[in-house]
């Protein structure tokens, strides 16, 4: 299941303003690129993304060579889920300013969302060569490594973030995943518990802890964490499947069948696997990023 922890870098100016300033900007005659860009930033901050796109496009009509505005437009496209347009905007920003670490970070992040791990890694690494202290690029590259199966590289970066004392629940969960895949269930448990402490509603971390306990043969505890993950997210197909697997091992077939019934509409592929485990004696493995 896809890791959902990357955040697009937002390289906008920090502007503390309100609707009155925005209205004043909209009424200005003969606007400059700064006027349009400032208007777009305010619109972005107030989640008027379509209007922000229009403002940034107008700014670029005034000056097509303004790299920062291309980056701003890319961030706005990303907020709208318009991934390919975001990629093109970030590429344009970089073509105009090759040493633009924020745009490089944004482009790598966008490639992550497109599940293009090779390009995601390439541009995030380039961003860090220019700005080694960019915490967002470090964070996002760690998740790219994790997604790409490079657990040791991911662990090094997660550890670097955690050492700063400001790590998010997602970072602790990612580090826990990397440690688990390296065989360190104790370390994985520690960081997954920290993820839950920081974010009690973190269903994926509960599912991860269930997998850790399952790996140790602690099926009762595993079932408890899978159940909690499902309570937090009723559509969490991985956790539903995992609970079904544990219930089969515990010889609680009625509950396993209940999980199968839930999966039929949510994820037919997982439902089929659980069915084969129930009726054809297949040995099943768990699902999740662990």
N, C-alpha and C positions, 0 to 999 in steps of 0.2 A: 504493500500500500504506500502511496506516495507520501513522502515527508512533506508536511505543510508548515514549514517554519521560516522560509525565506521571506524577506521584506524588501520591497523596492526602495532603493536609496532615493531620498527626496532632497535634491540639491537646491531647493528654493531658498530665497532670502527669507529670513524670519521677519515677518511684518505683523505688528500688533495694530490692527485697524478694524474698522467696522463698516457697516453698510453705507454710511454717509460718505466715507472716502471713496468707496466703489462707485457710488452715484456721481460723485464729482469727477472721477476719472472718465466715466462714460460720456460726460458732457463736454470734455475738453475738445476744442477745435484743433485741427492739424496735430494730431497726436504723434509723439515720437515713439521709437521702439521701447524706450523705458516706460512710457505711459501704458502701452499695450501690455508689456510684460508684467508690470506691477498689477494691472487690472487682472491679468490671467492668474497671477499668484493668489490674489485675494479670492477669485472665483474658485480656484483649486482648494484653498483652505476652507471654503464654505461648501465644498462638495458640489459645486456647479461645474462638473467636469466638461460637459459639452460646450458650455460657454467659454470655459478656459481654453479649450482646443481652438475655438474661433479667435480668441484674443491672441494666443501665441502664433497662430497662422498669420494674423494681421501684422504682428510684430515682425515676422519673417518676410512679409511683403516689403516692409520698410528696409530691412537689412537681412538678406538671405544668408549672410556669412556669420551671423551671431551664434556661436557654438552653444552658449549657455541656454539660449532660447530653444534650440533644437533639443537639448537635454530636457528642458522643462516640458516641452511638448511630448517627448517620449515617456516621461513619468506620468503625464496625464493620460496618454493612450493606455499605459499599463493599468492605471486605476480603472479604466473602462473595460479592461480585458481585451483590448485590441493589440494583441501581442506582436503580430508581424509589423504593424505600423510603428509600434514602440521600438522594435529592433531597428527599423530603417531610420528613425529619428536619432537614436543613440549612435548609429553608425555615421550619420551625417555630422553629428557633433564631434565625433572622434576624427573624422576626415579633416575637419576644420581646425581641430586642436588635438593632435595626437597625444600630447601629454596631459590629458584630462582624466584624472583618476576616478572622479565621481561618475562620469559617463561610462568609463570602462567597467566600473563596478555595476552600474545599472544594466549595461548590455549583458554582462555575465549573468546577472540575476534573471534577466528576461529569458536568456537561453535555458536557464534552469527550469523556469516555468514551462518552457517548450520541450523539456526533457532531452535537450541536446547537451549531454554532459561534457563532451569534448570542448565545445565552444564556450560553455559556461566556465569550465576550468581555465581555459586559455585567457579569457578577458578578466576574470577575477584575479588571476596571477599577475597579469599586466598591471592591474590597478594597484596591487600591493607592492609591486616593484617601484612604483612612483610614490606611493604613500603607505609605508609599512605599518603605520599605526591606525589605519582605517578599520575600526572594529567591525563595521558592517560587512566589508569585503572579507575579513577573516571569518566572521560568522557564516557568511553565505558559502565561502569556499569549503568550509568544514562540512556543510551539508551536501555539497556537490561530491566531495570525497566519499562521504557516507553512502550516498545514493549509488555511487559508481563502484562500490565494493572495496574502497581503499581505506579500511578501518584504522590502520595505524596512522596514516596521514591525518585523517579526521580527528583522531584522539589527540594528537599533538596540538591541533588548532583549538579544539574544545577546551583543553587544559589551559591553553594560553588565555582564552576568554574568561574562564572560571577564576583564574589567578587574580584577575583584576577586581573581583568581588561584585561584579554587576551582571552576572550571567542570568539569562532568562530561564524560565521553566523549559522552553524548547531546547535550549543549549544543554541543560542537564539531561533531558531526555535523549538528545542526540549522543551525548557522551556515554550515557548508559547503554545505548544501542551499540556503539562502537566497542565498548568494553565487553559486552556480552558476546559479540561476534569474535572477540579475541579470547574467549573462554573465561573471562573474569566475571563470574556471576555475582560475587560479593560486591565488587565495585559497581557493577550494573545496578544492583539493588539499591545501593547507597544513593546514586544519582537519580534514579527513577523516583525514589522516595522524596528527594529534595525537589524534583519537578512537581510532585503532587503537593508538597508543602507550599510551594510558590503559587501553584495553580490547582486548587482542589478539584476543579471540574475537568481536569485534563484526562479525557477518556483514553487517549493513546498511551499515556504513561501507566494507567491502570492495566491496560492490555499488556503492555511490556512487562510489568511486574508479574502478571499471570504467567507469561511465557517463562520468565526466570524461575518461578516456583515449579512450573511443569518440568523444566529441564532438570531440576533437582529431585524430581519424583514426588514433590509435595502437592498432590492433586487437590486436596481440600482447599489449601490456600490459593492455588491457581484458579479454582472455580470461583472463589470469592472475589478475586480481582477481575476476572472476566465478567462476572455478574455486575460488579460495580461499573465497569466500562459500559456495559449495555444500558444500565440505568441512566448513565450520563448522556448516552447517544443511542437511542432506540434503533437507529439505522446502521449501526456499526457492524457491518457484515463480518469482518475479521474476528471480532470478539464473540459474535454469535456462533460462528463456526468453531472457534477455539473452545467455547463452553460445551458445544456439542461433542467435540472430541474427548474432552475430559469426562463428560457424563457417560460416554461409551466405556471408557476405562473403568469408571466407577460402577459400571453395570446398571446405570440408571437410564435405561433405554427410553422410557417414556419422556424424560426430559430431553434426551438427545433428539427424539423425534419432534419435540416441540421446537427445538432450535432449527431442525431441518425445515419445518413448516414455515418459520419466519424467513428462512433464506431463499425459499423458492421464488419469491418475487423480488427480493433484494439482490441476490447474486446467484443465478442458476448454476454457474460453474461450481461455486463452493457447495451449493446444495447437492449437486451431483456427487461431489467427492464425499460428503458426509453420508449420503445414501449408500455409496459403495462400501464405506466403512461399516455401516450398520448391517447391510444385507449380503455383502460379498466378502466380508472378512479382510478387507484391505487395511493395511497399517497406515495410519494417517499422520501427517506432520502438521504443525500449527502454522497459522498465518500471522504475518506482521513483520515489521522491520527489525527482527531480532534473530 
